[in-house]
Amino acid sequence: MAKKLMFEKPLGMRDTLPFFYNKKENVRTRLTNAIESFGYQFMDTPLLEYHETVGKVSATLDQQLFKLLDQQGHTLVLRPDMTAPIARVAASQLKEDAFPLRLAYDGSVFRAQQSEAGKPAQFEQVGTELIGDHSSYGDAEVIALLIESLKQTGLEEFVITVGHIGFVRSLFEEVLPQNNEAVETLLEYLYRKNYVGYKSYVASLSISEEAKNSLTALLRLRGSDAVFEEARALAKCQAGLKAMNELKQLHRTLEQYGVASYVQFDLNLISHMDYYTGILFEGYAPNVGALLCNGGRYDALLPSFELNASATGFAVHVERLVEALNGSTEIRKSAVCVIVDDQTFSEGVDKANLLRSENKRVVIQHADQVANLTAFLKKYEEVIDMTGKGATGDE
């Protein structure tokens, strides 16, 4: 073993220590309970998938995939997201089931990092996929479920920002016809939220002032549903008008769910997931500097697996949600410690088993194996000393 790597971990990997593991477990349980209350069924997929299938249709960049070869020479990837593998299952093992399908997951995904920069290469996602519902009602359901799930974890302050990729693309294609390079550049600026760079690039384009004004007006379309009126003035083509109608219908349905107060609209919202085709959304919390959750409609993914079905869903970044909660839902699991010695060991085992039958967490510890018994026992809510020497081991 190389000595300098003895205590190191691969780039972007993290150890989950007990205190943080317990926080995650609590959050995970609350999320899954909320998701199941909406009738979603949890499933799991392998950590390894074929690069030729899931790897290629995943929205994760190829350079971020962890790749390895199996003994048959096939290139495999560590699961880069959960949506593509579930799409594979829906198009194969579940294709004969009655649609829509309401599926959910809880698992780790892996994305290689070029540098540490605080970004994890492995992280846990809890999320849902609603497969076979192409309506705004489906979009509203997953957003309402996302909001309810976050609330059930104890998170009070958060916002879900909603946009529509169809609106953005229709505007760009109308203002910049046959200029794919400019369209992709502008989309990249929006994805990076580099609005200064966006404005500068628009100013450099050889187009009319009216076209430039339309492109920069897009940046103003953020806030409440009041942005719809200004957006309609920009949405002149059929695709743009269709996107606006979907957003308005979505807003009405979210009001019926009673969750519209958590939603804002951002019509220049873009995702790095290039399989999104319609409504998309992101979630943020005040004390977390990164995306908390995201999702949207991805009608183009399932046809890649020869299944003609639409879908929508969301994913919650569990570690970031724990950070957003900032300990507000931390539950310290109480445990009992039974201290024994050679003479009382058998009796101690019986006592521990009895307490466990009462659903208590019990540690049985031989006193001779603890150097500092006083410090050791501070970790436990209750101590049962069967040695007769006192909790500190003193006579």
C-alpha positions in Angstrom: 0.0 0.0 0.0 1.3 3.4 -0.9 1.8 5.1 2.4 0.8 8.6 1.2 -2.6 7.2 0.1 -3.3 5.3 3.2 -5.9 7.8 4.6 -6.9 9.5 1.3 -10.0 8.9 -0.7 -10.6 9.1 -4.5 -11.3 12.6 -5.8 -14.8 13.8 -4.8 -15.6 10.8 -2.5 -16.7 11.3 1.1 -16.9 9.2 4.2 -20.3 9.4 6.0 -19.7 9.4 9.7 -22.4 8.2 12.2 -23.7 11.6 13.2 -24.2 12.6 9.5 -25.5 9.2 8.6 -28.2 9.5 11.2 -29.2 12.9 9.9 -29.4 11.5 6.3 -31.5 8.5 7.5 -34.0 10.8 9.2 -34.3 13.0 6.1 -34.5 9.9 3.8 -37.3 8.4 5.9 -39.4 11.6 5.8 -38.9 12.0 2.1 -39.8 8.4 1.3 -42.9 8.5 3.5 -44.2 11.6 1.7 -43.5 10.1 -1.7 -45.3 6.8 -0.8 -48.3 8.8 0.5 -48.8 10.0 -3.2 -48.9 6.3 -4.3 -45.4 6.1 -5.8 -43.6 2.7 -5.5 -39.9 2.5 -4.8 -37.5 0.5 -6.9 -33.8 0.1 -7.4 -31.4 -0.3 -10.3 -27.8 -1.7 -10.6 -24.9 0.5 -9.7 -23.3 -0.6 -13.0 -24.9 0.0 -16.4 -23.8 -0.5 -20.0 -22.2 2.6 -21.5 -23.8 1.8 -24.9 -27.3 2.1 -23.4 -27.7 4.1 -20.1 -24.3 5.7 -20.4 -25.0 7.2 -23.8 -28.6 8.4 -23.2 -27.7 9.9 -19.8 -27.5 13.7 -19.6 -24.2 13.4 -17.8 -21.2 14.5 -19.8 -19.1 11.6 -21.1 -16.0 12.9 -19.3 -17.9 12.7 -16.0 -18.7 9.0 -16.4 -16.8 6.5 -14.3 -16.0 3.7 -16.8 -14.7 0.2 -16.5 -14.5 -3.0 -18.5 -16.2 -6.3 -17.7 -14.6 -9.7 -18.5 -16.5 -9.8 -21.8 -14.9 -6.5 -22.9 -18.1 -4.4 -22.5 -17.7 -0.8 -21.3 -19.7 -0.3 -18.1 -20.4 3.0 -16.2 -21.2 3.6 -12.6 -24.7 4.9 -12.5 -24.5 8.6 -13.4 -28.2 9.4 -12.7 -31.4 7.5 -11.8 -33.7 8.6 -14.5 -32.0 6.8 -17.4 -31.8 3.4 -15.7 -35.5 3.7 -14.6 -36.4 4.6 -18.2 -34.6 1.4 -19.2 -36.7 -0.7 -16.8 -39.9 1.0 -17.7 -39.3 0.2 -21.4 -38.4 -3.4 -20.7 -39.7 -5.1 -17.6 -42.6 -2.7 -17.0 -43.7 -2.0 -20.5 -46.8 -4.3 -20.2 -47.9 -2.6 -17.0 -50.9 -0.2 -17.1 -49.6 3.4 -17.5 -49.1 5.9 -16.0 -46.4 4.4 -13.8 -45.5 6.1 -10.5 -42.0 5.0 -9.6 -39.6 6.3 -7.0 -36.0 5.7 -6.0 -33.3 6.3 -3.3 -29.7 5.6 -4.3 -26.3 6.9 -5.0 -25.1 8.3 -8.3 -21.5 8.9 -9.5 -20.0 11.7 -11.5 -16.3 12.1 -11.9 -14.8 15.5 -11.0 -11.8 17.2 -12.6 -10.8 18.9 -9.3 -12.1 18.7 -5.8 -13.7 22.2 -5.6 -16.2 21.0 -3.0 -18.1 18.9 -5.6 -18.9 15.3 -4.7 -18.3 12.5 -7.1 -20.8 10.3 -5.2 -24.1 11.6 -3.8 -27.5 10.3 -2.8 -30.7 11.2 -4.6 -34.3 10.5 -3.6 -36.8 11.2 -6.4 -39.7 10.2 -8.5 -40.6 9.4 -12.1 -44.2 9.7 -13.4 -44.1 7.8 -16.7 -47.0 7.9 -19.2 -48.7 11.1 -18.3 -48.1 13.9 -20.8 -50.4 16.5 -19.2 -49.8 19.6 -17.1 -51.5 17.8 -14.4 -48.6 15.4 -14.3 -46.1 18.2 -14.1 -48.1 19.8 -11.3 -48.3 16.5 -9.4 -44.6 16.0 -9.2 -44.0 19.7 -8.2 -46.7 19.5 -5.5 -45.2 16.2 -4.3 -41.7 17.7 -4.3 -42.9 20.6 -2.2 -44.8 18.4 0.2 -41.8 16.1 0.6 -39.5 19.0 1.5 -42.0 20.3 4.0 -42.3 16.9 5.6 -38.5 16.9 6.3 -39.0 20.1 8.3 -37.7 22.5 5.7 -39.6 25.8 6.0 -37.8 28.2 3.7 -37.3 27.2 0.1 -38.4 28.2 -3.4 -39.1 26.1 -6.5 -38.2 28.0 -9.6 -40.2 26.9 -12.7 -39.4 27.5 -16.4 -40.0 25.9 -19.8 -37.2 24.9 -22.1 -39.7 25.0 -25.1 -40.2 28.7 -24.5 -36.5 29.6 -24.4 -35.7 27.5 -27.5 -38.7 28.8 -29.5 -37.6 32.4 -28.8 -34.0 31.7 -29.8 -34.9 29.8 -33.0 -37.3 32.7 -34.0 -34.8 35.4 -33.3 -31.7 33.5 -34.5 -32.9 31.2 -37.4 -30.3 28.9 -38.8 -27.7 30.0 -36.2 -27.3 26.9 -34.0 -23.9 28.0 -32.8 -25.3 31.3 -31.3 -28.3 29.4 -29.8 -26.1 26.9 -28.1 -23.8 29.6 -26.8 -26.7 31.5 -25.3 -28.1 28.4 -23.7 -24.8 27.7 -22.1 -24.7 31.3 -20.7 -28.2 30.8 -19.2 -27.3 27.4 -17.8 -24.2 28.9 -16.1 -26.4 31.8 -15.0 -23.8 34.1 -16.5 -26.1 36.9 -17.3 -23.3 39.5 -17.8 -21.7 37.2 -20.4 -25.2 36.6 -22.0 -25.8 40.3 -22.5 -22.3 40.9 -23.8 -22.7 38.0 -26.3 -26.1 39.3 -27.5 -24.6 42.8 -28.0 -21.9 41.2 -30.2 -24.3 39.5 -32.5 -25.0 40.9 -36.0 -28.7 41.1 -35.7 -31.3 43.9 -35.5 -31.8 46.0 -32.3 -35.3 44.6 -32.1 -33.9 41.1 -32.0 -31.3 42.0 -29.4 -34.1 43.6 -27.3 -36.1 40.4 -27.5 -33.1 38.4 -26.3 -32.3 40.6 -23.4 -36.0 40.9 -22.4 -35.9 37.2 -21.6 -33.7 37.9 -18.6 -36.5 40.0 -17.1 -39.0 37.2 -17.1 -38.6 36.1 -13.5 -41.0 36.3 -10.5 -44.6 35.6 -10.0 -47.2 34.6 -12.6 -47.2 38.3 -13.6 -44.3 37.5 -16.0 -46.8 35.6 -18.2 -48.1 38.8 -19.8 -44.7 40.1 -20.9 -43.7 36.6 -22.0 -46.8 36.4 -24.3 -45.5 39.5 -26.1 -42.3 37.6 -26.9 -43.9 34.3 -27.6 -45.0 34.9 -31.2 -44.5 31.5 -32.7 -46.8 28.5 -32.1 -44.2 26.7 -29.9 -43.7 29.7 -27.7 -47.5 30.2 -27.2 -47.9 26.5 -26.4 -45.2 26.7 -23.8 -46.9 29.7 -22.2 -50.3 27.9 -22.1 -48.7 25.0 -20.4 -47.1 27.2 -17.8 -50.4 29.0 -17.1 -52.2 25.7 -16.7 -49.5 24.5 -14.4 -49.9 27.6 -12.2 -53.6 27.1 -12.0 -53.2 23.5 -11.0 -50.5 24.3 -8.4 -52.9 26.8 -6.9 -55.5 24.0 -6.5 -52.8 21.9 -4.8 -52.3 24.9 -2.4 -48.6 25.1 -3.0 -48.3 28.0 -5.4 -46.8 30.2 -2.7 -43.6 28.1 -2.9 -43.2 28.6 -6.7 -41.6 31.4 -8.7 -41.2 31.5 -12.5 -38.0 32.0 -14.4 -38.5 31.8 -18.1 -34.7 31.7 -18.8 -34.2 28.6 -16.7 -32.0 26.0 -18.4 -30.8 22.7 -17.3 -27.6 20.7 -18.2 -29.9 17.7 -18.6 -30.4 18.0 -22.4 -33.3 15.4 -22.5 -35.7 17.9 -20.9 -38.4 18.9 -23.4 -40.9 21.1 -21.5 -41.5 22.3 -18.0 -38.4 22.2 -15.8 -37.8 23.3 -12.3 -35.1 23.8 -9.6 -35.3 24.1 -5.8 -33.2 26.4 -3.6 -32.9 27.0 0.2 -31.5 30.2 1.7 -28.4 28.7 3.4 -27.3 26.3 0.7 -25.2 27.7 -2.1 -26.0 24.9 -4.6 -29.0 23.3 -6.2 -31.2 21.5 -3.6 -33.4 19.6 -6.1 -34.4 19.7 -9.7 -36.6 18.0 -12.3 -38.8 18.4 -15.3 -40.5 16.8 -18.3 -38.3 14.6 -20.5 -40.5 13.2 -23.3 -37.5 12.5 -25.5 -35.8 10.0 -23.2 -38.1 6.9 -23.3 -38.2 6.7 -27.1 -34.4 6.1 -26.8 -35.4 2.8 -25.3 -38.1 2.2 -27.9 -41.0 3.2 -25.6 -43.3 5.9 -26.9 -44.1 7.5 -23.6 -43.7 10.8 -21.9 -42.4 11.3 -18.4 -41.7 13.9 -15.7 -40.0 13.7 -12.3 -37.7 15.2 -9.7 -34.6 14.4 -7.8 -33.6 15.7 -4.3 -29.9 15.9 -3.4 -30.1 14.4 0.1 -26.8 15.7 1.5 -27.7 19.2 0.5 -31.1 18.9 2.0 -29.4 17.9 5.3 -27.3 21.0 5.0 -30.4 23.1 4.4 -32.1 21.8 7.5 -29.0 22.8 9.5 -29.7 20.3 12.3 -33.4 21.3 12.7 -34.5 17.7 12.3 -31.6 16.0 14.0 -32.7 13.1 16.2 -30.1 11.7 18.5 -30.8 8.0 18.8 -30.8 7.1 22.4 -29.1 3.9 23.4 -28.6 1.9 26.6 -25.1 0.6 27.6 -24.9 -2.5 29.7 -21.5 -2.7 31.4 -20.4 -6.3 32.3 -17.4 -8.2 33.5 -16.5 -11.9 33.3 -18.9 -12.8 36.1 -21.9 -10.9 34.8 -21.5 -11.3 31.1 -24.2 -14.0 30.7 -26.6 -12.0 32.8 -25.8 -8.9 30.8 -26.6 -10.7 27.5 -30.0 -11.6 28.9 -30.6 -8.1 30.0 -29.6 -6.7 26.6 -31.8 -9.1 24.7 -34.8 -8.2 26.9 -34.3 -4.5 26.3 -33.9 -5.1 22.5 -37.3 -6.9 22.6 -38.7 -3.6 23.8 -37.3 -1.9 20.7 -34.4 -0.3 22.6 -30.9 0.1 21.1 -28.5 -1.7 23.5 -24.7 -1.9 23.6 -23.2 -4.6 25.8 -19.7 -3.7 26.8 -17.0 -5.5 28.8 -15.6 -3.1 31.3 -12.0 -4.4 30.9 -12.0 -3.3 27.2 -12.5 0.4 27.8 -9.6 2.5 28.8 -11.6 5.5 29.9 -15.0 4.3 31.0 -16.2 7.7 32.1 -15.7 9.2 28.7 -17.1 6.2 26.9 -20.3 6.2 28.8 -21.1 9.9 28.0 -22.3 8.6 24.6 -25.2 6.8 26.1 -28.6 8.0 27.4 -28.8 5.2 30.0 -26.2 3.0 31.7 -26.8 -0.3 33.4 -23.7 -1.2 35.4 -23.8 -5.0 36.2 -20.2 -5.1 37.6 -21.1 -3.6 40.9 -18.2 -1.1 40.6 -20.1 2.0 39.7 -20.4 3.7 36.3 -16.8 4.8 36.2 -15.4 1.4 37.1 -14.1 2.6 40.5 -14.6 0.6 43.7 
